[in-house]
Amino acid sequence: MSDRPTPSSSGLPIGHGLAAALFGGVLLVWAGLMGLSLQRAALPDATDGMMLAVFSPGTSDADAMAAMARAGGEPVRSTWLGFAWVARGTEPGFVGRLKAEGALGAFGELPVGPTLGGCTATPVDTAKIAATRLQ
């Protein structure tokens, strides 16, 4: 008798099929939770100020910068993601105008760079940091 696992109908040992199914299930749950988290973290259309503007992957720098300018804001800096920019809008409704110009969404400024920790990042509340320093 052999100690080898019995192959399934696909030719893979049963243990590998179970592992693949478990991995797929974990991936689906993670994707769902990430989608929900991003949806809840998105800024309302009436928001202005400093934010992370996210465009479709593959959007050129020139197109992203033009969209931010047409929306009445200004690009502050690019991120290592390429399709996400830190932008500033001084008039209320900047997020809504930015979406109308092609942005997928806008989020409170995130430390997109070496300050990311593991799989998560937290928004930077610069007003809170400044208030803490004044106390």
N, CA, C and O of each residue as an XYZ file, in Angstrom:
540
protein
N       0.824     -1.175      0.000
C       0.000      0.000      0.000
C       0.871      1.242      0.000
O       1.978      1.253      0.538
N       0.342      2.285     -0.617
C       1.071      3.538     -0.754
C       0.540      4.564      0.237
O      -0.642      4.554      0.581
N       1.431      5.456      0.696
C       1.030      6.531      1.605
C       0.621      7.785      0.839
O       0.367      8.823      1.450
N       0.554      7.706     -0.471
C       0.207      8.865     -1.275
C      -1.288      9.132     -1.200
O      -2.080      8.191     -1.153
N      -1.704     10.452     -1.188
C      -3.133     10.763     -1.159
C      -3.832     10.305     -2.437
O      -3.223     10.238     -3.505
N      -5.098      9.997     -2.311
C      -5.886      9.569     -3.450
C      -6.168     10.769     -4.353
O      -6.661     11.791     -3.876
N      -5.860     10.662     -5.661
C      -6.128     11.790     -6.555
C      -7.629     11.982     -6.751
O      -8.393     11.017     -6.762
N      -8.034     13.225     -6.905
C      -9.434     13.516     -7.207
C      -9.633     13.369     -8.703
O      -8.696     13.009     -9.416
N     -10.842     13.641     -9.198
C     -11.131     13.498    -10.621
C     -10.341     14.492    -11.463
O     -10.147     14.256    -12.655
N      -9.876     15.603    -10.874
C      -9.098     16.583    -11.630
C      -7.627     16.214    -11.672
O      -6.841     16.882    -12.343
N      -7.245     15.166    -10.970
C      -5.863     14.742    -10.964
C      -5.073     15.315     -9.797
O      -3.936     14.900     -9.569
N      -5.640     16.254     -9.054
C      -4.961     16.824     -7.896
C      -5.264     15.986     -6.666
O      -6.376     15.479     -6.523
N      -4.311     15.837     -5.792
C      -4.617     15.156     -4.540
C      -5.710     15.920     -3.787
O      -5.805     17.142     -3.899
N      -6.522     15.210     -3.032
C      -7.646     15.815     -2.313
C      -7.177     16.944     -1.404
O      -7.863     17.962     -1.311
N      -6.058     16.809     -0.743
C      -5.544     17.841      0.153
C      -5.280     19.153     -0.566
O      -5.516     20.219      0.002
N      -4.787     19.103     -1.819
C      -4.516     20.329     -2.581
C      -5.809     21.009     -2.989
O      -5.888     22.237     -2.986
N      -6.815     20.238     -3.338
C      -8.109     20.818     -3.710
C      -8.744     21.538     -2.539
O      -9.316     22.616     -2.700
N      -8.645     20.948     -1.367
C      -9.190     21.567     -0.163
C      -8.439     22.855      0.162
O      -9.049     23.859      0.529
N      -7.121     22.823      0.027
C      -6.321     24.018      0.287
C      -6.656     25.124     -0.708
O      -6.756     26.290     -0.327
N      -6.829     24.769     -1.971
C      -7.177     25.760     -2.995
C      -8.557     26.359     -2.723
O      -8.748     27.565     -2.877
N      -9.512     25.531     -2.322
C     -10.848     26.028     -1.994
C     -10.808     26.948     -0.772
O     -11.473     27.984     -0.753
N     -10.043     26.579      0.229
C      -9.909     27.412      1.427
C      -9.262     28.746      1.079
O      -9.714     29.792      1.545
N      -8.206     28.721      0.264
C      -7.546     29.949     -0.162
C      -8.509     30.841     -0.940
O      -8.546     32.053     -0.725
N      -9.285     30.248     -1.839
C     -10.267     31.014     -2.612
C     -11.322     31.646     -1.712
O     -11.715     32.793     -1.927
N     -11.778     30.909     -0.712
C     -12.765     31.450      0.224
C     -12.213     32.612      1.028
O     -12.890     33.624      1.212
N     -10.976     32.470      1.512
C     -10.340     33.555      2.273
C     -10.164     34.780      1.380
O     -10.387     35.907      1.823
N      -9.767     34.569      0.133
C      -9.576     35.669     -0.806
C     -10.888     36.401     -1.079
O     -10.902     37.630     -1.152
N     -11.979     35.673     -1.228
C     -13.288     36.293     -1.447
C     -13.732     37.108     -0.238
O     -14.234     38.220     -0.396
N     -13.554     36.573      0.957
C     -13.929     37.297      2.173
C     -13.083     38.569      2.301
O     -13.612     39.635      2.615
N     -11.769     38.459      2.056
C     -10.881     39.624      2.144
C     -11.301     40.695      1.136
O     -11.375     41.874      1.482
N     -11.577     40.292     -0.113
C     -11.969     41.254     -1.148
C     -13.280     41.953     -0.770
O     -13.423     43.158     -0.973
N     -14.213     41.212     -0.233
C     -15.478     41.804      0.193
C     -15.297     42.807      1.317
O     -15.881     43.890      1.294
N     -14.488     42.444      2.300
C     -14.242     43.359      3.420
C     -13.465     44.603      2.978
O     -13.732     45.702      3.464
N     -12.514     44.439      2.066
C     -11.769     45.594      1.553
C     -12.691     46.522      0.771
O     -12.604     47.742      0.910
N     -13.569     45.958     -0.044
C     -14.522     46.776     -0.797
C     -15.437     47.555      0.129
O     -15.678     48.742     -0.096
N     -15.949     46.910      1.162
C     -16.805     47.574      2.134
C     -16.036     48.667      2.882
O     -16.561     49.758      3.102
N     -14.804     48.375      3.268
C     -13.980     49.357      3.982
C     -13.725     50.587      3.124
O     -13.835     51.715      3.604
N     -13.383     50.374      1.851
C     -13.128     51.507      0.963
C     -14.392     52.323      0.712
O     -14.343     53.550      0.638
N     -15.514     51.638      0.584
C     -16.775     52.341      0.374
C     -17.108     53.233      1.571
O     -17.570     54.361      1.397
N     -16.876     52.734      2.774
C     -17.193     53.499      3.981
C     -16.171     54.602      4.244
O     -16.480     55.584      4.919
N     -14.945     54.446      3.713
C     -13.897     55.447      3.932
C     -13.939     56.582      2.913
O     -13.256     57.591      3.088
N     -14.723     56.433      1.862
C     -14.785     57.458      0.818
C     -15.361     58.752      1.378
O     -16.294     58.739      2.182
N     -14.790     59.865      0.940
C     -15.260     61.181      1.372
C     -16.547     61.550      0.643
O     -16.729     61.174     -0.515
N     -17.449     62.287      1.311
C     -18.682     62.744      0.646
C     -18.364     63.747     -0.469
O     -17.322     64.402     -0.446
N     -19.265     63.856     -1.433
C     -19.063     64.738     -2.582
C     -18.869     66.201     -2.203
O     -18.209     66.930     -2.945
N     -19.408     66.655     -1.097
C     -19.324     68.066     -0.705
C     -17.991     68.431     -0.045
O     -17.782     69.592      0.309
N     -17.090     67.463      0.127
C     -15.849     67.674      0.864
C     -14.831     68.481      0.065
O     -14.753     68.373     -1.159
N     -14.055     69.292      0.783
C     -12.904     69.980      0.203
C     -11.705     69.720      1.104
O     -11.824     68.990      2.088
N     -10.558     70.301      0.789
C      -9.367     70.133      1.608
C      -8.388     69.152      0.987
O      -8.455     68.854     -0.205
N      -7.480     68.657      1.811
C      -6.445     67.714      1.371
C      -7.014     66.303      1.366
O      -7.687     65.897      2.313
N      -6.744     65.551      0.295
C      -7.300     64.206      0.185
C      -6.471     63.355     -0.759
O      -5.604     63.859     -1.473
N      -6.748     62.071     -0.754
C      -6.148     61.131     -1.686
C      -7.161     60.896     -2.797
O      -8.228     60.330     -2.560
N      -6.827     61.333     -4.015
C      -7.700     61.154     -5.179
C      -7.236     59.912     -5.927
O      -6.063     59.794     -6.282
N      -8.159     58.989     -6.164
C      -7.829     57.722     -6.817
C      -8.476     57.678     -8.196
O      -9.682     57.872     -8.342
N      -7.643     57.417     -9.208
C      -8.091     57.312    -10.586
C      -7.982     55.853    -11.031
O      -7.449     55.019    -10.300
N      -8.477     55.551    -12.207
C      -8.366     54.192    -12.748
C      -6.898     53.852    -12.959
O      -6.131     54.700    -13.415
N      -6.493     52.624    -12.636
C      -5.107     52.233    -12.934
C      -4.828     52.435    -14.423
O      -5.652     52.099    -15.273
N      -3.675     52.977    -14.716
C      -3.312     53.260    -16.099
C      -3.567     54.696    -16.511
O      -3.163     55.107    -17.599
N      -4.236     55.475    -15.654
C      -4.450     56.890    -15.951
C      -3.095     57.591    -15.965
O      -2.300     57.437    -15.037
N      -2.841     58.346    -17.001
C      -1.545     59.029    -17.099
C      -1.475     60.177    -16.096
O      -2.500     60.696    -15.655
N      -0.258     60.562    -15.746
C      -0.070     61.684    -14.829
C      -0.699     62.950    -15.387
O      -1.327     63.710    -14.650
N      -0.535     63.181    -16.681
C      -1.089     64.386    -17.311
C      -2.613     64.404    -17.214
O      -3.204     65.444    -16.922
N      -3.255     63.254    -17.459
C      -4.720     63.186    -17.375
C      -5.205     63.403    -15.945
O      -6.193     64.103    -15.724
N      -4.518     62.809    -14.978
C      -4.911     62.977    -13.575
C      -4.746     64.431    -13.137
O      -5.625     64.990    -12.480
N      -3.623     65.039    -13.500
C      -3.385     66.437    -13.125
C      -4.408     67.363    -13.775
O      -4.891     68.300    -13.139
N      -4.739     67.106    -15.037
C      -5.742     67.923    -15.724
C      -7.111     67.766    -15.070
O      -7.842     68.747    -14.931
N      -7.468     66.549    -14.668
C      -8.759     66.316    -14.010
C      -8.828     67.066    -12.681
O      -9.861     67.649    -12.351
N      -7.740     67.054    -11.923
C      -7.729     67.779    -10.643
C      -7.854     69.279    -10.870
O      -8.555     69.960    -10.122
N      -7.190     69.796    -11.880
C      -7.268     71.226    -12.184
C      -8.669     71.607    -12.660
O      -9.203     72.633    -12.240
N      -9.273     70.789    -13.536
C     -10.628     71.077    -14.018
C     -11.644     71.039    -12.885
O     -12.655     71.740    -12.929
N     -11.376     70.219    -11.868
C     -12.290     70.122    -10.717
C     -12.110     71.292     -9.754
O     -12.847     71.409     -8.774
N     -11.141     72.151    -10.026
C     -10.940     73.318     -9.170
C      -9.948     73.080     -8.053
O      -9.930     73.825     -7.073
N      -9.131     72.064     -8.181
C      -8.139     71.769     -7.152
C      -6.742     71.780     -7.729
O      -6.515     72.218     -8.857
N      -5.818     71.293     -6.937
C      -4.439     71.233     -7.390
C      -3.799     69.934     -6.921
O      -4.062     69.469     -5.811
N      -2.958     69.351     -7.771
C      -2.212     68.171     -7.338
C      -1.118     68.595     -6.370
O      -0.410     69.571     -6.618
N      -0.977     67.863     -5.264
C       0.063     68.160     -4.284
C       1.270     67.268     -4.541
O       2.401     67.748     -4.620
N       1.025     65.976     -4.670
C       2.103     65.043     -4.979
C       1.510     63.724     -5.463
O       0.360     63.395     -5.174
N       2.313     62.989     -6.195
C       1.893     61.660     -6.631
C       2.273     60.663     -5.539
O       3.000     60.994     -4.603
N       1.776     59.457     -5.675
C       2.113     58.387     -4.735
C       2.808     57.280     -5.506
O       2.871     57.321     -6.734
N       3.322     56.308     -4.804
C       3.990     55.194     -5.464
C       3.010     54.311     -6.223
O       3.437     53.464     -7.008
N       1.704     54.483     -6.012
C       0.711     53.695     -6.731
C       0.558     54.149     -8.181
O       0.129     53.360     -9.023
N       0.895     55.390     -8.489
C       0.801     55.889     -9.854
C      -0.562     56.427    -10.218
O      -0.646     57.459    -10.885
N      -1.629     55.777     -9.810
C      -2.978     56.226    -10.130
C      -3.654     56.925     -8.949
O      -4.835     57.266     -9.026
N      -2.926     57.137     -7.876
C      -3.454     57.840     -6.699
C      -2.601     59.085     -6.453
O      -1.371     59.022     -6.469
N      -3.259     60.192     -6.231
C      -2.592     61.476     -6.020
C      -3.109     62.124     -4.747
O      -4.281     61.981     -4.399
N      -2.237     62.831     -4.059
C      -2.674     63.694     -2.970
C      -3.051     65.004     -3.642
O      -2.249     65.595     -4.365
N      -4.281     65.452     -3.398
C      -4.801     66.654     -4.049
C      -5.402     67.581     -2.998
O      -5.755     67.156     -1.898
N      -5.509     68.851     -3.359
C      -6.099     69.844     -2.467
C      -7.146     70.635     -3.240
O      -6.892     71.130     -4.338
N      -8.317     70.740     -2.646
C      -9.383     71.568     -3.205
C      -9.852     72.531     -2.130
O     -10.130     72.114     -1.005
N      -9.943     73.806     -2.458
C     -10.297     74.805     -1.444
C     -11.774     75.168     -1.452
O     -12.245     75.837     -0.532
N     -12.503     74.748     -2.455
C     -13.932     75.061     -2.544
C     -14.769     73.843     -2.181
O     -14.435     72.729     -2.587
N     -15.860     74.029     -1.421
C     -16.743     72.890     -1.109
C     -17.228     72.215     -2.390
O     -17.455     72.876     -3.404
N     -17.380     70.925     -2.333
C     -17.841     70.147     -3.473
C     -16.716     69.633     -4.357
O     -16.967     69.119     -5.448
N     -15.474     69.769     -3.891
C     -14.327     69.334     -4.695
C     -14.393     67.844     -5.025
O     -14.097     67.457     -6.156
N     -14.770     67.009     -4.075
C     -14.824     65.559     -4.319
C     -15.834     65.233     -5.418
O     -15.547     64.419     -6.295
N     -17.000     65.853     -5.380
C     -18.010     65.617     -6.412
C     -17.525     66.036     -7.785
O     -17.744     65.322     -8.764
N     -16.866     67.188     -7.872
C     -16.327     67.647     -9.155
C     -15.203     66.730     -9.636
O     -15.070     66.471    -10.832
N     -14.399     66.245     -8.697
C     -13.307     65.341     -9.037
C     -13.848     64.035     -9.622
O     -13.304     63.511    -10.594
N     -14.920     63.515     -9.024
C     -15.545     62.299     -9.556
C     -16.126     62.548    -10.941
O     -16.044     61.688    -11.819
N     -16.715     63.733    -11.136
C     -17.273     64.067    -12.450
C     -16.177     64.149    -13.508
O     -16.444     63.967    -14.696
N     -14.946     64.423    -13.083
C     -13.811     64.509    -14.005
C     -13.110     63.160    -14.197
O     -12.112     63.082    -14.913
N     -13.622     62.102    -13.566
C     -13.093     60.771    -13.829
C     -12.431     60.056    -12.663
O     -11.983     58.922    -12.826
N     -12.355     60.677    -11.492
C     -11.765     59.994    -10.333
C     -12.712     58.892     -9.859
O     -13.932     59.045     -9.918
N     -12.151     57.801     -9.397
C     -12.966     56.712     -8.850
C     -13.482     57.057     -7.463
O     -14.565     56.621     -7.073
N     -12.711     57.837     -6.719
C     -13.109     58.216     -5.377
C     -12.037     59.074     -4.742
O     -10.960     59.281     -5.300
N     -12.361     59.567     -3.559
C     -11.415     60.372     -2.798
C     -11.505     59.945     -1.338
O     -12.584     59.643     -0.828
N     -10.367     59.927     -0.685
C     -10.275     59.457      0.688
C      -9.469     60.451      1.496
O      -8.685     61.218      0.937
N      -9.655     60.444      2.822
C      -8.823     61.259      3.675
C      -7.381     60.904      3.395
O      -7.069     59.740      3.148
N      -6.503     61.878      3.429
C      -5.111     61.631      3.049
C      -4.556     60.448      3.823
O      -4.634     60.400      5.051
N      -4.001     59.504      3.096
C      -3.412     58.310      3.686
C      -1.907     58.404      3.584
O      -1.395     59.002      2.638
N      -1.189     57.836      4.523
C       0.268     57.841      4.405
C       0.714     56.777      3.421
O       1.204     55.721      3.822
N       0.549     57.047      2.144
C       0.874     56.068      1.111
C       2.369     56.160      0.844
O       2.833     57.065      0.149
N       3.094     55.243      1.387
C       4.535     55.246      1.258
C       5.139     54.354      2.312
O       4.533     53.359      2.707
N       6.331     54.698      2.776
C       7.018     53.824      3.719
C       6.342     53.726      5.076
O       6.710     52.867      5.878
N       5.356     54.588      5.361
C       4.696     54.514      6.655
C       3.566     53.499      6.690
O       2.942     53.319      7.736
N       3.282     52.825      5.569
C       2.278     51.766      5.589
C       2.759     50.643      6.494
O       3.946     50.318      6.515
N       1.841     50.057      7.237
C       2.211     48.967      8.122
C       1.422     47.721      7.785
O       0.210     47.687      7.999
N       2.064     46.714      7.274
C       1.374     45.464      6.958
C       0.335     45.671      5.870
O       0.633     46.227      4.813
N      -0.875     45.225      6.129
C      -1.944     45.311      5.129
C      -2.844     46.512      5.359
O      -3.808     46.700      4.616
N      -2.563     47.324      6.355
C      -3.475     48.410      6.685
C      -2.768     49.746      6.695
O      -1.542     49.817      6.777
N      -3.542     50.788      6.613
C      -3.039     52.155      6.751
C      -4.116     52.946      7.478
O      -5.295     52.595      7.424
N      -3.722     53.986      8.142
C      -4.695     54.809      8.835
C      -4.648     56.218      8.286
O      -3.576     56.689      7.904
N      -5.785     56.909      8.233
C      -5.795     58.280      7.743
C      -4.983     59.187      8.665
O      -4.879     58.950      9.869
N      -4.424     60.209      8.080
C      -3.672     61.181      8.850
C      -4.604     62.345      9.156
O      -5.121     62.979      8.237
N      -4.822     62.629     10.412
C      -5.654     63.752     10.827
C      -4.711     64.883     11.231
O      -4.343     65.004     12.400
N      -4.322     65.713     10.258
C      -3.333     66.754     10.522
C      -3.848     67.794     11.500
O      -3.062     68.358     12.261
N      -5.157     68.064     11.499
C      -5.714     69.031     12.440
C      -5.573     68.513     13.870
O      -5.260     69.283     14.778
N      -5.800     67.233     14.074
C      -5.685     66.642     15.405
C      -4.229     66.645     15.872
O      -3.944     66.910     17.040
N      -3.310     66.346     14.948
C      -1.895     66.353     15.292
C      -1.464     67.756     15.703
O      -0.755     67.924     16.695
N      -1.891     68.768     14.939
C      -1.530     70.150     15.242
C      -2.111     70.581     16.588
O      -1.433     71.261     17.359
N      -3.355     70.197     16.882
C      -3.983     70.557     18.145
C      -3.255     69.897     19.312
O      -3.106     70.502     20.373
N      -2.802     68.661     19.121
C      -2.084     67.945     20.163
C      -0.755     68.625     20.458
O      -0.340     68.705     21.614
N      -0.085     69.117     19.415
C       1.194     69.777     19.606
C       1.053     71.109     20.325
O       1.968     71.541     21.027
N      -0.100     71.765     20.150
C      -0.314     73.065     20.785
C      -0.601     72.946     22.274
O      -0.420     73.907     23.021
N      -1.042     71.787     22.703
C      -1.420     71.617     24.121
C      -0.245     71.442     25.015
O      -0.408     71.289     26.226
